[in-house]
């Protein structure tokens, strides 16, 4: 908690602000290169319906990672 950067001294004592700082700190970083590779590797499998394939693509694009550079 002592290593967090606070905008104001009041924010440091605010419980919700402290919880948000911990959430931000504990959230894992995304490897954009790997995420792009995984997305670009998606292919329609044999026997997979087109609707199922499109749903998989939509689920992957819903991931909050920038796939466009």
N, C-alpha and C positions, 0 to 999 in steps of 0.2 A: 504494500500500500504506500510505502514511503517513496517508491520509484515512479509512481504515477504523476503525470503532469496535470495540474488543476488550473482551471481558468480563474477561479477565485478561491479565497479561503473558505467561503461559505459552502462551495461545492464539495470541498473535502469532507465536511461534516454531514453532507446529505447522503442518507442511506441509499437511495435509488441511484445516485450518481456513482457511488462506490461499487454497487452491484454491476452497473453498466460497464465500468472500467474493468472489473474482473471478467465479465463476459467477453469484452473485446480482447482482453489479454489471453484468455484461454481458448479462443476460437482458433482452430488450426488454419494455417496459411494454405492457399491453393497453389499447386504447381500448374501454371497455365499451359506449359508445354505438354505435360502429361494429359491435361484435360482436353487440349486440342487433338492430341493423338487418339485418345479414347473416342472422341466424337467422330473424327474422320475415319475411324476404323469400323464404324457401324455399317453392317451390310445386312441386307434382307436374307435370312436363313431359308434354306430349302423347306418348304411346307409352311412357312410363316405367312400369315395373311398380310395383305398390304395395310389394312387398318392397324394391325398389331405393330407393324414396322413403323408406321407414321406415329403411333402413340409413343413408341420407344424414342424416336427422334424428338418429339415434343417434350418428353420428360427430360431428356438430356439438355435441351435448350433452355429448360426452366431453371437449370443450375445457374446460380449467379456468378458465372465466370465469363470474362470477356473472351470470346472465341475469335473476335475480329481485332486485328492489330492496327 
